Amino acid sequence: MQVFTQEQAMEMVLTEEYNKGREEGREEGMEKGKLSIAETMKKMGYSLDEIYKITGLML
């Protein structure tokens, strides 16, 4: 059985929350990037079906 100090436990929680926030931010950034690509593709005359196939976005 491992016992943690309050400081160690707090550091573990903060690290976990930091990593969770970082992952959520990365996912949000990727989604924004896909939307930007989709907008450009639409302006270039790609069909919605083509945009879906390339970006994976549900339009």
N, C-alpha and C positions, 0 to 999 in steps of 0.2 A: 504494500500500500504506500503510495507516494503522497506526501503532505506538502502543500504549497503555502508559501507566505502570502499574505494579502497583496503585497506588491507584485509577486509573481503571477498570482491569479488575475490581477488587474491588467498586467502587461499582456497576458494571454488573451483576455477579452478584447482589449484594444487592438491587438494584432489581428484577431479574427474579424473584428468590425472593419478595420482598415482594408483588409484583403477583400472582404465582401463589397465594400464601397468601390474599391478599385475595379473589381470585376463588373459591377453594375455600370460604372462609368465607361468601361471599355465596350460593353455591349451597346450602350446608348450611342457611343461614338460610331460604332459599326453601322447601326441602324440609320443614323444621320447620313453617313457616307453612302449607303445604298439608296437612300431617298434622293440625294444629290445626283447620283448616277442615273437614277430612273428619270428625274426631271430632264437631264441633258439628253437622254435617249429619246424621250417623248418629243423634245424640240427637234431632234434629228429625224423624226418620222418613224421611229420604231413602233410596232404595234404593242398593245398592252400585253398580248400573249408572249411576244419576244422579250419584253421587259421583265415579265414574271419569270420566264425561263432563265434569264441571265442573272437577275438579282435575287430571286427567290421571294420577292415581296408580294404580298397579296394586295392587289389593286382593286 
